[in-house]
């Protein structure tokens, strides 16, 4: 396993670089490991963020994903009130290869080299079984079998659901989903559980996913309408619920959105910061992604503690109150919800830095 620190001078012109504390390139050709680990900010504590496995079109695309996702984790953990920094790992699958226990063991060895500055967990393309393989090489991993929280997706779905309720109350004046239509883009671990909660609360569903079997199951179980994933954002619905990959809200898609609310589990939903302004100009209420989808990381952070059983659920449900405050402040100050969420997270980071300097 070879681990190389990427110098800031190599990254300073990268559009996704945000003064990251540390970015590493990890390679182990013998097991097909090609990865990036990005530590964005550890002011509040060790960087906690999942490991994503994906077939990227290029190494540059993988690096961009790591940089963007790690920054998002800093703000997510700060806004959630966790004493954790932000980091992320992405493993780029090579053509003709599949992730193996040996690959994850090698990845774990790379994490061990960081001496606890980064703690990994499950993300897109990984599972508790994969985290168990990582744990054979390092203790700096969450979401392993027997850890208390193996699969954080139910908590992520719970938090997004309460965030949607807060958005509906802010926009329509009621927390009742009866009669509203939600277009759910992506029926993975989180998207499926979230769609189920929405259906049980009386919402009509439009669903989309590349997995046709899941779509058919949703149609059968919830009498859901079906839309192609590439058109889910444009479906006629009050709520658009993105639960797939990021950058789906951009200069092309936003003009096509007919929904009053965008609130979903996907990370990095905005392609650029200007897209938050575009949503506001269309009078679309946007729930900042790292604010609404923090349920999983909250559960992982509390796993194994005395508060794990009840504290995690209570803290995840409180995501709705956090978003309600963001919506109210954005309306009051005439700013975007994304700006307000960033400011709240940055205020906590700044206060922590001042305490550290004063100590």
Phi, psi and omega in degrees: 000129180245129181239125181236129175281126179272123183293148179302328180296334178281342188248345192300336178265359179287130184298338181263359180282132184223057181053043178303141180291324185200134175227130185234146174255126183241129180222139172212086184304331183296331180244006178078025182272123174220111190213162170235140171239122181242121174256113184275307184204128180242028179303318185272349182151188179304146181283118176251126177189147188289173176251116180263135174245125186206156175266091182282151179289335181202166176296324180297322179294320179296316179298316179301317179298315180298317181295313181294315183294322181293320176298318178300324179292325176301311182289323179298310182294322179295313182293330179281356179078022181267146177272062183218145175271189184242131176207169179200152174234142173231133176251121181267111179291134180275153179306132178078008180244161176225149180296141183230163175305323180296322178298314182289328175296319179294320176299319177299323178297324177294319178297320180300328179296339182273359172056038175090359179289339178229132176242125184261171181196180180292147175207194179305126176088001178233166186218170175303326178296319177295319179295328176297323177293319176301319183294346176288344181245346181204152175269355185270066183209145178238162176082025178271159177305132179085003183273355183105320176226097179277317183241108182282353187300324177299325179288323176299313180299320179298316180295317179297320179300314179292330174293321177295319177301318179295321179293319179296319179296318181294318184278317187251353177082011179210151178265013182269124179269357182303125177089351178272152179249133178240128176262108184262115181261104181107118181244046175282203183304313181281312184302320180294312181297322179292316179301321178297317178296319180295317180297318180293338180268006174099001179283145170278142186246140163244126185239153177209140179193153177287340179275103184296329180296319178294321179298316180294323177295319178296321178297319182288318186281326187239008184054040183283146169279160186237137177228152175291141182307324182289348181243007184300324181293334184266000181297149179283099184207155176284331185231125172259127188240086180285119180230028179248222181275174188277182178063022180281346177256108186210183185297339178274314186279324186302317177298341182269351183283128177256352183290155175275336186227138169241115183208109183207182188267348184298148175273153174050052184293325180278128177290321177222165179295332179295339181292335174295323177292320179300319179296316180297320179296334176269006181061035176262126178278118183253126174270109182310129190303314185286345175279318186276334186256023185278358185303318182295315182290328176298314180297318179295322181294326182268352182302133178085357178264172180293338182269001189301317188294309183252328184298321182296313181298316180297317182291325178291317179297333180290352175303325178300317179293322177300315180292323178301319178293321178295314180299314183296317182292321178298317179295318183294322185262356180067037181237170180281154177296328178295320178298316182295315179300315178300317183296318179298317179294317181294326177298320179291320179295318179297318179297321179294321179294321180294319177297320180295320181290328182280340184288000000 
